[in-house]
Amino acid sequence: MEFSEAIYSGGVLWIVILGVDKPLVVCYNNYTKTVKRGFIMSLEQKWTQHLKTLGVKLPKNNTNGRNVLEFMFKNIGCWCDKLQIVAAICYEGPDLQSMRHLSAGGWFVEQDGKGNYKLVTVTQTFPKWIPNKRKTKINVESWEALKSKYNNKCASCGSEEGKPHNHTLKITKLEKGHKDPEKDLTLNNMIPQCDYCNKRYKDTYKFDNYGIPIEIKLDIGQGPLWYKIPNYGKQKNEI
């Protein structure tokens, strides 16, 4: 352990000691700016030592991603409820997706499918994470041509771009969706998906050319594995 700092204020002695995975804070209150500085320093040190050279990016200060990461680092190894995270960072926007974005960016953040998330470690990347998964640049013409093949509709739900969504009734916006989320996002590995489907399916499904899920990633005690999904003879017109 490494002694970091001690401050005597208001009759309380605050002592911050940097441990292996997170600082050990000895005080009579739960949280202060001094403690927060200790967590940030340790997080940056761990990131620099273990993850930076692997291509994992550290979110910028005062962003949702950084605030979530700081909170989860404070509770490293423990499950955190999504509502707990939202309250901790005083988030007031729409559905918070920072935890999913962190794991997609290489941070070892697990989820249990019930709204709970856990930062497992800051010395290893997320299993099967692929650096620069979107390293291939897709030009505008190629993207527009691909959308045209699908009649400017979501391959998964059929909602048409620029029109009310089939389920949410919000204006549909098409995004580049992976057919196989473990491979680079190339034209051959891409389908147009609405923002609703792209967010809903996340990185836990593989799709065919028709936007139909063909595999799902589940963790049933042996680590995350891919399982085939029967499509029950469902068909779409040839793409």
N, C-alpha and C positions, 0 to 999 in steps of 0.2 A: 504494500500500500504506500501511497505517496501523499504526504501532507500538502494541502493546497493553501488554505487560508483560515484565519480565525478572527472574528470580529466581536468585540464586546459592545453591545448596544442595548440601552434600556434595561440594564440589569440582567441581560441574557447573553451567555457566551455561545457564539455560533462557531462550529468547527466543521470544515468540509474536508473530507479525506477521499481521494480518488482511489477506487477499488479496481477490481479486474473488469467488471462489466458496467458498473455505474458507481457514482460517488456515494460514499456513506456519509450521511449528514447527521450530526449530533446537535440537537437543539431542543427547545421547548415548544416550538411551533411547527406547523406542517411545511410551510413553503415561504421563501423570501427571495429577493433578487439575488442575494449572495448564493443561495442554493442553485438558482437557475443558471448563474454564470458557471458554476461548477459542472452542471450537466452539459452545457453547451461545449465547454472546453473538452470534456472527456469524449463527447460524441465526435467532435471534429478530430481529436487525436486518433480515435479508433478508426474513423473513416479514412483518414490520411494513411494510417499504418496498414489497413487491411483491404479497403474497398476502392479507394481512389484509383489505384493503378489497374484495377480490373474493369474500369469503365463505369462504375456506379457514381451517380452524381448526388451531391449533397444539396438539398433544396435551399434556396436563398432565405435569408433571415426575414422574419415577419410575413411569410407566406403560409397558406393553409398546410401545405406539405411539410414545411419545417416545424410548424407548431405541433402538428400531429406526431411527427417523428420525435420531437423533444419529449412530448408526453409519454409516448410508448417507450422511449429509452429510459425514462424515469421508472417505468413499470416493466422493464425488460424481463422476459420469461413468464409474464403473467397475462392472462386473458383480459382484454379490455372491451367492455360493451360499447357499441357504436354511440349510443346516447351519452354514455359517460365521456367519450372522446369529444363529442360535439359540445357538451357543457364545459369541458375543461379548457377548450380553446376559444370558447365564446363564439362559436360559429352560428350565423343566422341565415345562411344562404340555403339553396336547394340541397338535395340529397348529397351528402359529403362522400366523395369518392377518393380522397387522398390516400387512404390505406391501400386500396387496390392499385393506385398509381405508383405507390412506393414499391410494392412487390413486383409490378411490371418493370420498374426501373432497377431491379436487382436487390433491393433491400429484403431481408429474410423476414417478411411479414406473413404469418399464417392466418387463415380464416376458417371458422368451423361451419360456415353456412347458416349460422343462427344469429348473425349480427355481432359476433365476437372476433376480435383480432389480437394477435400476439406478435411482438417483435422477439424473435427467437434468439438472435445473436447479431452482433455487428462485426463479427470476424469472418463471416461467410456470406456469399451471395445466396439469393433465393434459388432453390433447386431447379435445375433445367432452365435457368434464366439465360437468355442469349443476348450478349452485348450487341448493340447496334442492330437490333432486329428489324429496324426500318431504315437500313443503310441504303437501300435501293431507292433512288428518286424517281417518282412517277410524274411525268409531265402532265400538264393540264389537258392536252389533246388526247392522250391515252386514257386518262381518267374519264373524260367526257364520252369517249367512244365505248368504254366498258359500261358506263351507265346506260348508254343508248341501247346496248344489247339486251339490257334488262328493262327496256322501256321506261327508264328513269324511275324504276320502282325498287323498293327494298327486296332483296332476294329472299329474305326470310318471311316477311309478313305481307309483302305486296303493297305497302303504303307508297303513294306516288310523291315524288319530290315537289315541294311547293304547294301541296294540297293538304287538307286536314288528315292527320294520322288516323289509321283504321281503329286504333284503340284509345289513344290519348286525346285525339281531336286537335292537337297542336299542329302547327305547320310542319310538315315533314322535311327533314334535312338529311341527305344521304352522306354517309361516311365510308371511308375505306375499311372494310372488315377482312380479317384473316380467315382463310379457309382452314389453315393449320397454324395456330398461334405460336407454335414452337419453331416456325421457319420464317425467313425474311419475307417482308411484305412486298412481293413482286406481283406483276400482272397475272401470272399463272397461279398465284396463291391469294387471290383477292376477289371479293364479291362486294357489291354495294349493299350496305345495310343502313337502315335509319338509325338515328342516335339512340332511339329506345331499344332496339334489338341489340345494337352493338354494346350498349351498357349492360343490358340484361344478361347476355350470354357470356360477357367478359372473356377470360382466357381459358374457360373450362370446357369449351366445345370445339369440335372440328366439323366442317361443313363440306358438302359436295357442291358441284357447280350450281345447283338449284337452290342453295341456301338452306337445305335440310340438314339438321344435325345428324352426323353419322357416328360420332364418338363423344364420350363425356369423360372428364377427368374426375375421379372420386378417390377419396382416402378412406378406406374401410379397415384401417389398422396396419397396412403394409406400406404406407407412404402413398402419395398421389400416383395413380395408375390410370391408363386410358382403357375404357370399356366401349365396345361396339353397341350402337343403338339400332334396334330393328325399326325400319321405316314403314312396316305394314303395307307395302305396296304403293305408298304415296308417290305420285308422279307429277311432274311439271313439264311444260313444253321444252323442247330441246333448246339449249342456249347456244 
